[in-house]
Amino acid sequence: MNPLLLIFRQTVIVIYYPGGRVNVPFPERRRMENIEYPDNVVFREEPEGGILFNVDTGEMKLVENVAWGICDLIEKGKTRSQILKILTELYPDETDLEIDLDSFLEELVETRFLITSE
């Protein structure tokens, strides 16, 4: 089997293979600037972290560490940009903060614990 080399860049994956290469663009990420919990979701602090609770469905999501901090900032009305700025100040050596933040926010949107607007 011929080896492949994958290089992940900001907007594309570069795939090198014997005889050539191909650039595969990442799907466009939806920019989420204004974020908030819908009326049916409650964020509650607990000694070990926090809980997001959907009162309509009974679904819960436990959040700890940085995820707890992000949820707390959402509760306080912070925008995505403000949260990213705070995370960047707290973790200056982390290079994937924006990607990780957007992934977490997308997960919350997909599971209906968060609503967004641009």
C-alpha positions as a Markdown table, in Angstrom:
| # | Residue | x | y | z |
|---|---|---|---|---|
| 1 | Met | 0.0 | 0.0 | 0.0 |
| 2 | Asn | 1.3 | 3.4 | -0.9 |
| 3 | Pro | 1.7 | 5.9 | 2.0 |
| 4 | Leu | -0.4 | 9.0 | 2.2 |
| 5 | Leu | 0.5 | 12.2 | 4.0 |
| 6 | Leu | -2.3 | 14.4 | 5.4 |
| 7 | Ile | -1.6 | 18.0 | 6.4 |
| 8 | Phe | -4.3 | 20.0 | 8.1 |
| 9 | Arg | -4.3 | 23.7 | 7.4 |
| 10 | Gln | -6.6 | 26.5 | 8.4 |
| 11 | Thr | -9.0 | 26.0 | 5.5 |
| 12 | Val | -7.9 | 22.9 | 3.7 |
| 13 | Ile | -6.6 | 19.4 | 4.1 |
| 14 | Val | -3.6 | 18.7 | 1.8 |
| 15 | Ile | -3.4 | 15.1 | 0.8 |
| 16 | Tyr | -0.1 | 14.0 | -0.6 |
| 17 | Tyr | 0.1 | 10.7 | -2.4 |
| 18 | Pro | 2.6 | 9.0 | -4.8 |
| 19 | Gly | 2.4 | 11.0 | -8.0 |
| 20 | Gly | 0.7 | 14.1 | -6.7 |
| 21 | Arg | -1.4 | 15.9 | -4.2 |
| 22 | Val | -4.9 | 17.2 | -3.8 |
| 23 | Asn | -6.4 | 20.1 | -1.6 |
| 24 | Val | -9.7 | 19.3 | 0.0 |
| 25 | Pro | -11.4 | 22.4 | 1.5 |
| 26 | Phe | -13.0 | 22.2 | 4.9 |
| 27 | Pro | -16.7 | 22.8 | 4.9 |
| 28 | Glu | -17.6 | 26.3 | 5.8 |
| 29 | Arg | -18.1 | 26.8 | 9.5 |
| 30 | Arg | -21.0 | 28.8 | 10.4 |
| 31 | Arg | -20.0 | 31.9 | 12.3 |
| 32 | Met | -21.8 | 32.2 | 15.5 |
| 33 | Glu | -21.4 | 35.6 | 17.1 |
| 34 | Asn | -24.4 | 36.2 | 19.4 |
| 35 | Ile | -25.1 | 33.1 | 21.4 |
| 36 | Glu | -27.6 | 32.4 | 24.2 |
| 37 | Tyr | -29.5 | 29.6 | 25.8 |
| 38 | Pro | -33.0 | 29.1 | 24.6 |
| 39 | Asp | -35.8 | 29.8 | 27.0 |
| 40 | Asn | -36.2 | 26.0 | 27.7 |
| 41 | Val | -32.6 | 25.5 | 28.7 |
| 42 | Val | -31.2 | 26.2 | 32.2 |
| 43 | Phe | -27.5 | 26.4 | 33.1 |
| 44 | Arg | -26.8 | 25.5 | 36.7 |
| 45 | Glu | -23.5 | 25.6 | 38.5 |
| 46 | Glu | -22.6 | 22.5 | 40.5 |
| 47 | Pro | -19.6 | 21.8 | 42.8 |
| 48 | Glu | -18.0 | 19.6 | 40.1 |
| 49 | Gly | -18.8 | 21.8 | 37.1 |
| 50 | Gly | -22.2 | 22.7 | 35.6 |
| 51 | Ile | -25.3 | 21.2 | 34.1 |
| 52 | Leu | -27.2 | 22.3 | 31.0 |
| 53 | Phe | -30.8 | 21.1 | 31.4 |
| 54 | Asn | -33.6 | 21.2 | 28.7 |
| 55 | Val | -36.8 | 21.5 | 30.7 |
| 56 | Asp | -38.9 | 20.4 | 27.7 |
| 57 | Thr | -37.1 | 17.2 | 26.9 |
| 58 | Gly | -35.4 | 16.4 | 30.2 |
| 59 | Glu | -32.0 | 16.1 | 28.4 |
| 60 | Met | -28.9 | 17.1 | 30.4 |
| 61 | Lys | -25.3 | 17.8 | 29.5 |
| 62 | Leu | -22.6 | 17.9 | 32.2 |
| 63 | Val | -19.9 | 20.4 | 31.6 |
| 64 | Glu | -16.5 | 20.7 | 33.4 |
| 65 | Asn | -13.3 | 22.7 | 33.2 |
| 66 | Val | -13.1 | 25.0 | 30.2 |
| 67 | Ala | -16.5 | 23.9 | 28.9 |
| 68 | Trp | -18.0 | 25.0 | 32.2 |
| 69 | Gly | -16.2 | 28.3 | 31.9 |
| 70 | Ile | -17.6 | 28.8 | 28.4 |
| 71 | Cys | -21.1 | 28.0 | 29.5 |
| 72 | Asp | -20.8 | 30.4 | 32.4 |
| 73 | Leu | -19.6 | 33.2 | 30.0 |
| 74 | Ile | -22.6 | 32.4 | 27.7 |
| 75 | Glu | -24.9 | 32.7 | 30.8 |
| 76 | Lys | -23.3 | 36.1 | 31.5 |
| 77 | Gly | -24.2 | 37.3 | 27.9 |
| 78 | Lys | -20.8 | 37.2 | 26.3 |
| 79 | Thr | -20.5 | 36.9 | 22.5 |
| 80 | Arg | -18.4 | 34.3 | 20.7 |
| 81 | Ser | -15.7 | 36.9 | 20.1 |
| 82 | Gln | -15.6 | 38.0 | 23.7 |
| 83 | Ile | -15.3 | 34.4 | 24.9 |
| 84 | Leu | -12.5 | 33.7 | 22.4 |
| 85 | Lys | -10.6 | 36.8 | 23.6 |
| 86 | Ile | -10.9 | 35.6 | 27.2 |
| 87 | Leu | -9.8 | 32.1 | 26.3 |
| 88 | Thr | -6.8 | 33.5 | 24.4 |
| 89 | Glu | -5.8 | 35.6 | 27.4 |
| 90 | Leu | -6.1 | 32.6 | 29.8 |
| 91 | Tyr | -4.4 | 30.1 | 27.4 |
| 92 | Pro | -1.9 | 32.1 | 25.3 |
| 93 | Asp | 0.1 | 29.0 | 24.2 |
| 94 | Glu | -2.9 | 27.1 | 22.9 |
| 95 | Thr | -3.1 | 27.2 | 19.1 |
| 96 | Asp | -6.5 | 25.6 | 18.4 |
| 97 | Leu | -8.7 | 27.7 | 20.7 |
| 98 | Glu | -10.9 | 29.1 | 18.0 |
| 99 | Ile | -11.4 | 25.7 | 16.4 |
| 100 | Asp | -12.1 | 24.1 | 19.7 |
| 101 | Leu | -14.5 | 26.8 | 20.8 |
| 102 | Asp | -16.4 | 26.7 | 17.5 |
| 103 | Ser | -16.6 | 22.9 | 17.7 |
| 104 | Phe | -18.1 | 23.1 | 21.2 |
| 105 | Leu | -20.6 | 25.8 | 20.3 |
| 106 | Glu | -21.6 | 23.8 | 17.2 |
| 107 | Glu | -22.2 | 20.7 | 19.4 |
| 108 | Leu | -24.4 | 22.8 | 21.7 |
| 109 | Val | -26.4 | 24.1 | 18.8 |
| 110 | Glu | -26.8 | 20.7 | 17.3 |
| 111 | Thr | -28.1 | 19.3 | 20.6 |
| 112 | Arg | -30.4 | 22.3 | 21.0 |
| 113 | Phe | -28.8 | 23.6 | 24.2 |
| 114 | Leu | -27.7 | 26.9 | 22.4 |
| 115 | Ile | -29.2 | 29.3 | 19.8 |
| 116 | Thr | -27.1 | 31.7 | 17.7 |
| 117 | Ser | -27.4 | 34.7 | 15.5 |
| 118 | Glu | -24.8 | 36.5 | 13.4 |
